[in-house]
Amino acid sequence: MSNKDKYDKVFVEIFSIEKDSLSGLEYNSIPQWDSVGHMALMAELEGVFEIMMEMDEIIGFNSYKKGIETLNKYNIDF
C-alpha cells in the first residue's frame, strides 16, 4: 500500500467518510473533524507512519492538503 493510500485510509476510517470527499477537507468542515476527531486523526497518523509530530504541527494540521505537507517534513513521500 502506498503512503497516499495509507494517508487516505486513515481519514476515511477516522471520519467515516468517502475517499472522494478528501481533497478539499478542512478542520471543522465536517462534524467528525472537531477537536476530539483531530486528536484521533493525529494519533492514528503517528502510528501508521511511525512518527511523533511536534505540537505546532499538530495544531497547524488543519486540512487534508496541509497534512501532506506536514508529513513530507518526515520524509514521507506521496
Gaussian input, Z-matrix of N, CA and C with variables (Angstrom, degrees):
# hf/3-21g

backbone

0 1
 N
 C     1     B1
 C     2     B2     1     A1
 N     3     B3     2     A2     1     D1
 C     4     B4     3     A3     2     D2
 C     5     B5     4     A4     3     D3
 N     6     B6     5     A5     4     D4
 C     7     B7     6     A6     5     D5
 C     8     B8     7     A7     6     D6
 N     9     B9     8     A8     7     D7
 C    10    B10     9     A9     8     D8
 C    11    B11    10    A10     9     D9
 N    12    B12    11    A11    10    D10
 C    13    B13    12    A12    11    D11
 C    14    B14    13    A13    12    D12
 N    15    B15    14    A14    13    D13
 C    16    B16    15    A15    14    D14
 C    17    B17    16    A16    15    D15
 N    18    B18    17    A17    16    D16
 C    19    B19    18    A18    17    D17
 C    20    B20    19    A19    18    D18
 N    21    B21    20    A20    19    D19
 C    22    B22    21    A21    20    D20
 C    23    B23    22    A22    21    D21
 N    24    B24    23    A23    22    D22
 C    25    B25    24    A24    23    D23
 C    26    B26    25    A25    24    D24
 N    27    B27    26    A26    25    D25
 C    28    B28    27    A27    26    D26
 C    29    B29    28    A28    27    D27
 N    30    B30    29    A29    28    D28
 C    31    B31    30    A30    29    D29
 C    32    B32    31    A31    30    D30
 N    33    B33    32    A32    31    D31
 C    34    B34    33    A33    32    D32
 C    35    B35    34    A34    33    D33
 N    36    B36    35    A35    34    D34
 C    37    B37    36    A36    35    D35
 C    38    B38    37    A37    36    D36
 N    39    B39    38    A38    37    D37
 C    40    B40    39    A39    38    D38
 C    41    B41    40    A40    39    D39
 N    42    B42    41    A41    40    D40
 C    43    B43    42    A42    41    D41
 C    44    B44    43    A43    42    D42
 N    45    B45    44    A44    43    D43
 C    46    B46    45    A45    44    D44
 C    47    B47    46    A46    45    D45
 N    48    B48    47    A47    46    D46
 C    49    B49    48    A48    47    D47
 C    50    B50    49    A49    48    D48
 N    51    B51    50    A50    49    D49
 C    52    B52    51    A51    50    D50
 C    53    B53    52    A52    51    D51
 N    54    B54    53    A53    52    D52
 C    55    B55    54    A54    53    D53
 C    56    B56    55    A55    54    D54
 N    57    B57    56    A56    55    D55
 C    58    B58    57    A57    56    D56
 C    59    B59    58    A58    57    D57
 N    60    B60    59    A59    58    D58
 C    61    B61    60    A60    59    D59
 C    62    B62    61    A61    60    D60
 N    63    B63    62    A62    61    D61
 C    64    B64    63    A63    62    D62
 C    65    B65    64    A64    63    D63
 N    66    B66    65    A65    64    D64
 C    67    B67    66    A66    65    D65
 C    68    B68    67    A67    66    D66
 N    69    B69    68    A68    67    D67
 C    70    B70    69    A69    68    D68
 C    71    B71    70    A70    69    D69
 N    72    B72    71    A71    70    D70
 C    73    B73    72    A72    71    D71
 C    74    B74    73    A73    72    D72
 N    75    B75    74    A74    73    D73
 C    76    B76    75    A75    74    D74
 C    77    B77    76    A76    75    D75
 N    78    B78    77    A77    76    D76
 C    79    B79    78    A78    77    D77
 C    80    B80    79    A79    78    D78
 N    81    B81    80    A80    79    D79
 C    82    B82    81    A81    80    D80
 C    83    B83    82    A82    81    D81
 N    84    B84    83    A83    82    D82
 C    85    B85    84    A84    83    D83
 C    86    B86    85    A85    84    D84
 N    87    B87    86    A86    85    D85
 C    88    B88    87    A87    86    D86
 C    89    B89    88    A88    87    D87
 N    90    B90    89    A89    88    D88
 C    91    B91    90    A90    89    D89
 C    92    B92    91    A91    90    D90
 N    93    B93    92    A92    91    D91
 C    94    B94    93    A93    92    D92
 C    95    B95    94    A94    93    D93
 N    96    B96    95    A95    94    D94
 C    97    B97    96    A96    95    D95
 C    98    B98    97    A97    96    D96
 N    99    B99    98    A98    97    D97
 C   100   B100    99    A99    98    D98
 C   101   B101   100   A100    99    D99
 N   102   B102   101   A101   100   D100
 C   103   B103   102   A102   101   D101
 C   104   B104   103   A103   102   D102
 N   105   B105   104   A104   103   D103
 C   106   B106   105   A105   104   D104
 C   107   B107   106   A106   105   D105
 N   108   B108   107   A107   106   D106
 C   109   B109   108   A108   107   D107
 C   110   B110   109   A109   108   D108
 N   111   B111   110   A110   109   D109
 C   112   B112   111   A111   110   D110
 C   113   B113   112   A112   111   D111
 N   114   B114   113   A113   112   D112
 C   115   B115   114   A114   113   D113
 C   116   B116   115   A115   114   D114
 N   117   B117   116   A116   115   D115
 C   118   B118   117   A117   116   D116
 C   119   B119   118   A118   117   D117
 N   120   B120   119   A119   118   D118
 C   121   B121   120   A120   119   D119
 C   122   B122   121   A121   120   D120
 N   123   B123   122   A122   121   D121
 C   124   B124   123   A123   122   D122
 C   125   B125   124   A124   123   D123
 N   126   B126   125   A125   124   D124
 C   127   B127   126   A126   125   D125
 C   128   B128   127   A127   126   D126
 N   129   B129   128   A128   127   D127
 C   130   B130   129   A129   128   D128
 C   131   B131   130   A130   129   D129
 N   132   B132   131   A131   130   D130
 C   133   B133   132   A132   131   D131
 C   134   B134   133   A133   132   D132
 N   135   B135   134   A134   133   D133
 C   136   B136   135   A135   134   D134
 C   137   B137   136   A136   135   D135
 N   138   B138   137   A137   136   D136
 C   139   B139   138   A138   137   D137
 C   140   B140   139   A139   138   D138
 N   141   B141   140   A140   139   D139
 C   142   B142   141   A141   140   D140
 C   143   B143   142   A142   141   D141
 N   144   B144   143   A143   142   D142
 C   145   B145   144   A144   143   D143
 C   146   B146   145   A145   144   D144
 N   147   B147   146   A146   145   D145
 C   148   B148   147   A147   146   D146
 C   149   B149   148   A148   147   D147
 N   150   B150   149   A149   148   D148
 C   151   B151   150   A150   149   D149
 C   152   B152   151   A151   150   D150
 N   153   B153   152   A152   151   D151
 C   154   B154   153   A153   152   D152
 C   155   B155   154   A154   153   D153
 N   156   B156   155   A155   154   D154
 C   157   B157   156   A156   155   D155
 C   158   B158   157   A157   156   D156
 N   159   B159   158   A158   157   D157
 C   160   B160   159   A159   158   D158
 C   161   B161   160   A160   159   D159
 N   162   B162   161   A161   160   D160
 C   163   B163   162   A162   161   D161
 C   164   B164   163   A163   162   D162
 N   165   B165   164   A164   163   D163
 C   166   B166   165   A165   164   D164
 C   167   B167   166   A166   165   D165
 N   168   B168   167   A167   166   D166
 C   169   B169   168   A168   167   D167
 C   170   B170   169   A169   168   D168
 N   171   B171   170   A170   169   D169
 C   172   B172   171   A171   170   D170
 C   173   B173   172   A172   171   D171
 N   174   B174   173   A173   172   D172
 C   175   B175   174   A174   173   D173
 C   176   B176   175   A175   174   D174
 N   177   B177   176   A176   175   D175
 C   178   B178   177   A177   176   D176
 C   179   B179   178   A178   177   D177
 N   180   B180   179   A179   178   D178
 C   181   B181   180   A180   179   D179
 C   182   B182   181   A181   180   D180
 N   183   B183   182   A182   181   D181
 C   184   B184   183   A183   182   D182
 C   185   B185   184   A184   183   D183
 N   186   B186   185   A185   184   D184
 C   187   B187   186   A186   185   D185
 C   188   B188   187   A187   186   D186
 N   189   B189   188   A188   187   D187
 C   190   B190   189   A189   188   D188
 C   191   B191   190   A190   189   D189
 N   192   B192   191   A191   190   D190
 C   193   B193   192   A192   191   D191
 C   194   B194   193   A193   192   D192
 N   195   B195   194   A194   193   D193
 C   196   B196   195   A195   194   D194
 C   197   B197   196   A196   195   D195
 N   198   B198   197   A197   196   D196
 C   199   B199   198   A198   197   D197
 C   200   B200   199   A199   198   D198
 N   201   B201   200   A200   199   D199
 C   202   B202   201   A201   200   D200
 C   203   B203   202   A202   201   D201
 N   204   B204   203   A203   202   D202
 C   205   B205   204   A204   203   D203
 C   206   B206   205   A205   204   D204
 N   207   B207   206   A206   205   D205
 C   208   B208   207   A207   206   D206
 C   209   B209   208   A208   207   D207
 N   210   B210   209   A209   208   D208
 C   211   B211   210   A210   209   D209
 C   212   B212   211   A211   210   D210
 N   213   B213   212   A212   211   D211
 C   214   B214   213   A213   212   D212
 C   215   B215   214   A214   213   D213
 N   216   B216   215   A215   214   D214
 C   217   B217   216   A216   215   D215
 C   218   B218   217   A217   216   D216
 N   219   B219   218   A218   217   D217
 C   220   B220   219   A219   218   D218
 C   221   B221   220   A220   219   D219
 N   222   B222   221   A221   220   D220
 C   223   B223   222   A222   221   D221
 C   224   B224   223   A223   222   D222
 N   225   B225   224   A224   223   D223
 C   226   B226   225   A225   224   D224
 C   227   B227   226   A226   225   D225
 N   228   B228   227   A227   226   D226
 C   229   B229   228   A228   227   D227
 C   230   B230   229   A229   228   D228
 N   231   B231   230   A230   229   D229
 C   232   B232   231   A231   230   D230
 C   233   B233   232   A232   231   D231

   B1=1.4487
   B2=1.5364
   B3=1.3088
   B4=1.4613
   B5=1.5319
   B6=1.3226
   B7=1.4706
   B8=1.5265
   B9=1.3153
   B10=1.4716
   B11=1.5216
   B12=1.3203
   B13=1.4658
   B14=1.5270
   B15=1.3347
   B16=1.4714
   B17=1.5220
   B18=1.3284
   B19=1.4633
   B20=1.5282
   B21=1.3130
   B22=1.4570
   B23=1.5259
   B24=1.3130
   B25=1.4670
   B26=1.5286
   B27=1.3215
   B28=1.4704
   B29=1.5243
   B30=1.3204
   B31=1.4645
   B32=1.5249
   B33=1.3206
   B34=1.4706
   B35=1.5279
   B36=1.3279
   B37=1.4609
   B38=1.5247
   B39=1.3200
   B40=1.4712
   B41=1.5210
   B42=1.3254
   B43=1.4634
   B44=1.5240
   B45=1.3323
   B46=1.4747
   B47=1.5258
   B48=1.3289
   B49=1.4599
   B50=1.5196
   B51=1.3193
   B52=1.4574
   B53=1.5254
   B54=1.3048
   B55=1.4619
   B56=1.5271
   B57=1.3260
   B58=1.4623
   B59=1.5278
   B60=1.3226
   B61=1.4702
   B62=1.5277
   B63=1.3227
   B64=1.4584
   B65=1.5244
   B66=1.3173
   B67=1.4664
   B68=1.5323
   B69=1.2964
   B70=1.4645
   B71=1.5184
   B72=1.3091
   B73=1.4674
   B74=1.5256
   B75=1.3376
   B76=1.4598
   B77=1.5230
   B78=1.3281
   B79=1.4673
   B80=1.5196
   B81=1.3115
   B82=1.4645
   B83=1.5211
   B84=1.3414
   B85=1.4680
   B86=1.5254
   B87=1.3174
   B88=1.4620
   B89=1.5297
   B90=1.3238
   B91=1.4712
   B92=1.5308
   B93=1.3345
   B94=1.4521
   B95=1.5309
   B96=1.3391
   B97=1.4595
   B98=1.5202
   B99=1.3133
   B100=1.4620
   B101=1.5291
   B102=1.3106
   B103=1.4651
   B104=1.5256
   B105=1.3124
   B106=1.4665
   B107=1.5308
   B108=1.3194
   B109=1.4516
   B110=1.5206
   B111=1.3234
   B112=1.4628
   B113=1.5259
   B114=1.3056
   B115=1.4680
   B116=1.5245
   B117=1.3245
   B118=1.4720
   B119=1.5224
   B120=1.3261
   B121=1.4596
   B122=1.5273
   B123=1.3171
   B124=1.4641
   B125=1.5272
   B126=1.3138
   B127=1.4703
   B128=1.5286
   B129=1.3121
   B130=1.4610
   B131=1.5305
   B132=1.3235
   B133=1.4619
   B134=1.5268
   B135=1.3235
   B136=1.4629
   B137=1.5298
   B138=1.3071
   B139=1.4618
   B140=1.5155
   B141=1.3073
   B142=1.4662
   B143=1.5237
   B144=1.3295
   B145=1.4638
   B146=1.5338
   B147=1.3242
   B148=1.4621
   B149=1.5306
   B150=1.3299
   B151=1.4667
   B152=1.5201
   B153=1.3198
   B154=1.4657
   B155=1.5212
   B156=1.3212
   B157=1.4573
   B158=1.5210
   B159=1.3176
   B160=1.4587
   B161=1.5293
   B162=1.3234
   B163=1.4603
   B164=1.5296
   B165=1.3231
   B166=1.4673
   B167=1.5280
   B168=1.3226
   B169=1.4553
   B170=1.5243
   B171=1.3144
   B172=1.4627
   B173=1.5313
   B174=1.3063
   B175=1.4674
   B176=1.5297
   B177=1.3281
   B178=1.4580
   B179=1.5134
   B180=1.3101
   B181=1.4642
   B182=1.5268
   B183=1.3320
   B184=1.4544
   B185=1.5218
   B186=1.3129
   B187=1.4619
   B188=1.5259
   B189=1.3050
   B190=1.4605
   B191=1.5254
   B192=1.3321
   B193=1.4597
   B194=1.5320
   B195=1.3281
   B196=1.4648
   B197=1.5270
   B198=1.3148
   B199=1.4598
   B200=1.5159
   B201=1.3147
   B202=1.4667
   B203=1.5232
   B204=1.3401
   B205=1.4670
   B206=1.5333
   B207=1.3172
   B208=1.4677
   B209=1.5218
   B210=1.3070
   B211=1.4631
   B212=1.5261
   B213=1.3221
   B214=1.4682
   B215=1.5258
   B216=1.3253
   B217=1.4696
   B218=1.5266
   B219=1.3263
   B220=1.4535
   B221=1.5336
   B222=1.3214
   B223=1.4717
   B224=1.5212
   B225=1.3246
   B226=1.4465
   B227=1.5255
   B228=1.3123
   B229=1.4672
   B230=1.5204
   B231=1.3181
   B232=1.4652
   B233=1.4929
   A1=108.74
   A2=116.38
   A3=120.51
   A4=110.65
   A5=115.93
   A6=120.09
   A7=111.10
   A8=116.66
   A9=120.76
   A10=109.82
   A11=117.21
   A12=121.09
   A13=111.22
   A14=116.23
   A15=120.25
   A16=110.86
   A17=116.20
   A18=122.39
   A19=110.11
   A20=116.53
   A21=121.02
   A22=111.07
   A23=116.75
   A24=121.49
   A25=111.21
   A26=117.03
   A27=120.20
   A28=110.09
   A29=117.57
   A30=120.99
   A31=111.37
   A32=116.27
   A33=121.53
   A34=110.53
   A35=117.09
   A36=120.34
   A37=112.80
   A38=117.57
   A39=120.18
   A40=111.21
   A41=116.68
   A42=120.43
   A43=114.11
   A44=118.16
   A45=122.33
   A46=111.08
   A47=114.86
   A48=120.75
   A49=109.55
   A50=115.65
   A51=121.53
   A52=109.98
   A53=116.04
   A54=121.48
   A55=112.40
   A56=117.63
   A57=120.26
   A58=113.96
   A59=118.06
   A60=120.61
   A61=112.71
   A62=117.72
   A63=120.87
   A64=114.35
   A65=119.12
   A66=121.47
   A67=114.37
   A68=120.09
   A69=121.33
   A70=113.82
   A71=116.47
   A72=120.87
   A73=111.90
   A74=115.65
   A75=121.99
   A76=110.04
   A77=114.55
   A78=121.59
   A79=109.59
   A80=116.68
   A81=125.47
   A82=114.29
   A83=118.23
   A84=119.76
   A85=110.83
   A86=116.35
   A87=122.49
   A88=107.38
   A89=117.97
   A90=119.85
   A91=113.75
   A92=117.54
   A93=121.08
   A94=112.97
   A95=117.61
   A96=120.44
   A97=109.60
   A98=113.68
   A99=121.69
   A100=107.11
   A101=118.39
   A102=119.97
   A103=112.37
   A104=117.45
   A105=120.38
   A106=110.07
   A107=117.01
   A108=121.38
   A109=111.48
   A110=115.43
   A111=120.47
   A112=110.63
   A113=117.21
   A114=119.87
   A115=111.12
   A116=117.65
   A117=120.35
   A118=109.86
   A119=116.50
   A120=121.05
   A121=111.11
   A122=116.13
   A123=120.14
   A124=111.27
   A125=116.20
   A126=120.66
   A127=110.84
   A128=116.46
   A129=120.07
   A130=111.23
   A131=117.56
   A132=120.42
   A133=111.13
   A134=116.58
   A135=119.73
   A136=110.78
   A137=116.62
   A138=120.39
   A139=112.70
   A140=116.70
   A141=120.92
   A142=111.13
   A143=116.73
   A144=119.98
   A145=113.32
   A146=116.20
   A147=122.50
   A148=112.03
   A149=114.35
   A150=121.68
   A151=109.41
   A152=116.24
   A153=122.88
   A154=106.71
   A155=116.37
   A156=120.57
   A157=110.79
   A158=115.01
   A159=121.68
   A160=109.09
   A161=116.75
   A162=120.52
   A163=112.10
   A164=118.12
   A165=119.64
   A166=111.56
   A167=117.83
   A168=121.06
   A169=110.79
   A170=116.39
   A171=120.96
   A172=109.86
   A173=116.43
   A174=120.66
   A175=110.35
   A176=117.18
   A177=121.44
   A178=115.42
   A179=117.25
   A180=123.43
   A181=106.90
   A182=116.45
   A183=119.68
   A184=114.67
   A185=116.80
   A186=119.63
   A187=109.55
   A188=114.19
   A189=120.88
   A190=109.74
   A191=115.95
   A192=121.24
   A193=111.92
   A194=117.44
   A195=121.77
   A196=110.19
   A197=117.11
   A198=120.99
   A199=112.62
   A200=116.51
   A201=120.22
   A202=109.50
   A203=116.63
   A204=120.86
   A205=110.54
   A206=116.45
   A207=120.78
   A208=111.00
   A209=117.55
   A210=120.68
   A211=111.81
   A212=117.08
   A213=119.58
   A214=111.25
   A215=117.78
   A216=122.15
   A217=111.27
   A218=116.67
   A219=122.26
   A220=111.59
   A221=115.05
   A222=121.90
   A223=112.95
   A224=116.05
   A225=121.53
   A226=105.98
   A227=115.01
   A228=120.87
   A229=111.01
   A230=113.26
   A231=120.17
   A232=108.17
   D1=133.28
   D2=-179.23
   D3=-74.02
   D4=163.28
   D5=177.12
   D6=-60.56
   D7=-37.20
   D8=178.56
   D9=-63.69
   D10=-42.96
   D11=178.27
   D12=-63.34
   D13=-41.79
   D14=177.73
   D15=-62.64
   D16=-44.99
   D17=-179.69
   D18=-60.70
   D19=-49.59
   D20=179.55
   D21=-60.66
   D22=-42.30
   D23=-178.13
   D24=-60.81
   D25=-39.00
   D26=178.36
   D27=-61.12
   D28=-48.39
   D29=179.23
   D30=-60.41
   D31=-46.81
   D32=-178.15
   D33=-60.85
   D34=-43.96
   D35=-177.57
   D36=-74.53
   D37=-42.92
   D38=-178.19
   D39=-66.44
   D40=-42.59
   D41=-174.19
   D42=-99.49
   D43=-2.34
   D44=-178.97
   D45=51.74
   D46=54.32
   D47=179.62
   D48=-125.43
   D49=169.49
   D50=178.06
   D51=-84.11
   D52=147.33
   D53=-178.59
   D54=-59.82
   D55=-32.48
   D56=-177.63
   D57=-71.05
   D58=-6.61
   D59=178.60
   D60=-101.17
   D61=10.93
   D62=-174.81
   D63=-79.35
   D64=-36.54
   D65=-166.76
   D66=-55.27
   D67=-40.62
   D68=-178.93
   D69=-104.08
   D70=13.95
   D71=-174.34
   D72=-67.47
   D73=132.75
   D74=178.93
   D75=-133.95
   D76=158.36
   D77=177.37
   D78=-53.63
   D79=134.31
   D80=-179.68
   D81=65.99
   D82=10.40
   D83=176.71
   D84=-82.44
   D85=-15.57
   D86=172.87
   D87=-132.55
   D88=151.17
   D89=-178.08
   D90=-58.32
   D91=-32.20
   D92=-177.67
   D93=-68.01
   D94=-26.69
   D95=-177.42
   D96=-94.63
   D97=66.66
   D98=173.46
   D99=-103.30
   D100=-166.54
   D101=-176.68
   D102=-63.63
   D103=-37.84
   D104=179.28
   D105=-70.09
   D106=-43.94
   D107=177.44
   D108=-62.54
   D109=-35.69
   D110=179.65
   D111=-63.60
   D112=-44.77
   D113=-179.69
   D114=-67.52
   D115=-35.95
   D116=175.96
   D117=-64.52
   D118=-40.77
   D119=177.96
   D120=-62.47
   D121=-46.59
   D122=-179.19
   D123=-61.83
   D124=-45.10
   D125=-179.37
   D126=-61.66
   D127=-42.95
   D128=-178.88
   D129=-68.19
   D130=-41.91
   D131=178.38
   D132=-63.75
   D133=-41.38
   D134=177.75
   D135=-61.83
   D136=-39.44
   D137=178.87
   D138=-69.15
   D139=-46.57
   D140=-177.78
   D141=-63.37
   D142=-41.94
   D143=-175.99
   D144=-98.37
   D145=2.43
   D146=176.77
   D147=53.24
   D148=54.02
   D149=178.87
   D150=-131.47
   D151=168.41
   D152=171.44
   D153=-129.19
   D154=108.00
   D155=-179.45
   D156=-76.96
   D157=151.36
   D158=175.01
   D159=-74.33
   D160=154.63
   D161=-178.07
   D162=-58.27
   D163=-41.12
   D164=-179.71
   D165=-66.70
   D166=-28.82
   D167=175.80
   D168=-71.67
   D169=-38.95
   D170=177.98
   D171=-64.29
   D172=-43.51
   D173=179.41
   D174=-66.80
   D175=-39.75
   D176=-178.13
   D177=-79.88
   D178=-5.62
   D179=-178.83
   D180=-78.66
   D181=81.76
   D182=-170.97
   D183=-114.01
   D184=10.21
   D185=176.05
   D186=-159.99
   D187=162.68
   D188=176.12
   D189=-57.00
   D190=-46.00
   D191=-179.23
   D192=-64.44
   D193=-44.51
   D194=-179.99
   D195=-61.52
   D196=-34.56
   D197=178.38
   D198=-61.49
   D199=-39.47
   D200=177.74
   D201=-63.40
   D202=-43.51
   D203=178.21
   D204=-60.95
   D205=-42.33
   D206=-179.83
   D207=-64.13
   D208=-46.39
   D209=-178.37
   D210=-68.01
   D211=-27.72
   D212=175.32
   D213=-59.83
   D214=-30.16
   D215=178.48
   D216=-64.01
   D217=-21.29
   D218=-179.91
   D219=-100.10
   D220=20.97
   D221=-179.66
   D222=60.60
   D223=32.64
   D224=174.23
   D225=-100.00
   D226=109.17
   D227=-175.76
   D228=-91.42
   D229=141.97
   D230=177.73
   D231=-112.67

